[in-house]
Amino acid sequence: MSIEENIQTVKNFFAAMGRGDRERLLALSAEDIEWMIPGEDWPLAGTHRGHGGLEDLLRKASEAMETSFTRPSEFVAQGDRVMVIGVATGKVRATNKPWEDNWVFAITVRNGKLTHIREYVDTQARWREHP
C-alpha cells in the first residue's frame, strides 16, 4: 500500500475511535495486532495482543476515563510506519477530575490493517487525579 493509503487507514482508525465504533476498529486491525503502552502503576500500561486484547484495552479505557476530545494534528509517514501526534482531553471517571495530554502513536500498517501500535501518552496528566 502507498504511504497515502496507510495514512488514510490510520485516520479511519482514529475516526472510529472517536465514534466508539468497535466493529470498525476491529475491521481496521490485524487479528494479531499488538498495542503497547509503556508505564507502571497505570491501568492501561502493558502489551495488548489480538482483537481480544484490543477490546479489553478499549473497555478498560472507557471504564477508567472519559475522553471528550482527541485530535490528531500531524501525520508523519515512511513506508509502512505512520507517526501520529495529537492532544486529548477528558476526565478521570472515579474523581471527575479533568485531564489534558499530548500524545504520539507509532503505528505500523500492513495490507490495510494496523498491526502494531506504540502509544506514548502523558500518563501523569491522565492519571494523577485517579484514586
N, C-alpha and C positions, 0 to 999 in steps of 0.2 A: 504494500500500500504506500501511497505517497505521504509525504510529510503533512500536506494539507488535509488528507483524509484522516491521518492519525490525530491531528489537532481537532478536527470536527468530531471524531469519536469521543475524545476527552470532553469536549464542550457538551456533547449529548449526555455524557455520564453526569457531569455537574448539573445540567438542567434537570435530569431525572432525580438527582439527589435533592435539588431544590423543591421539586414537586412531591417528594416522598414516594416516587414511583418505583417500588421494589422490583416489579416484574421487568421493567426496562433496565434497571441496574444489573440484574442478573443476565439479561439478554446481551448486554454490552460487556460482560465479564466472562473470561475463560472459566471453565469448570474448575480448573486448578489455580485460580487466582491466588495471589499471596499479597496481603496488605499488612505492612509493618509500620507500627507506631512506636518509636523509641520512648523510653521513660520508665520511671519507677513510681510506685505509690500513685498511680493514675489508672483508673479502671479500664481505659481503652488501650493501654500500652500492651505491646506484645505483637506476635505474628499471627494473623488470622488467615486461615487457608480454606480454599474452596468456597463454593456457594454457601455452604452451611456456616463457615466462618464469617463470610460477608454478612449474612443475615443476622448472625449473633452480634457482630460488631454494630450494625445499624440499630438493632434492638437496644443494646446497652447504651449507645449514644443517645437515643431518643428518651430512654428512661432517666438518664443522668442529667441531661441538659436540653434546653430548648434553644434551637438555633433560629434566630429570626432573620438573619441576613448573611449570606455567603456570596462574596463577589470575587470571582476570578478576574484579575485585572491584566494579567500578562501570560502569554503562552510562548514558550521558547522550545523549539523542536529541532532534533537532529536524528535522522534515521528513524528508529522505532521508539525513541525516547521523547517524551513531552514533559517539560517542567511547567508547572502552573503556580503562579504567585497570586496571592489574594488576601482578603481580610474577611473575618466573620465576627458576628456579634450574636449575643443571646443571653441566656440566664441559666444558672445552676438551679435545677428544679427543687432540690432539697432546701435551699436557702432563699430562693427567689432573687439572688444577687446577680447583677449583670456582669458580663464579661465581653471583652473585645480582644481579638488576637490576629496577628499577621501569620500567614502560613505559606508553606511551599509543599507541593506534591511533586514527586518524581515518579513518572508513570511510564511503563513500557506497554506498547500496543503492538500486538501481532495478529495478523489476519482479521483486523477489525474488532478485536476484543482486548480489553485490559487484562494483562497477565501479571503485572507487578505494580504495586503502589507502595511508595515510601512516603509517609506523611510526616512532615515536620511542623508541629504547632507549638505555640507558646502554652505549654501545659500549665504553667504557673498562672497565667492570665485566666485560663479556663477553669482551673481547679482550686485556686486559692480560697475561694469562698465556700468550698464544699466542707461539710462537717467531718 
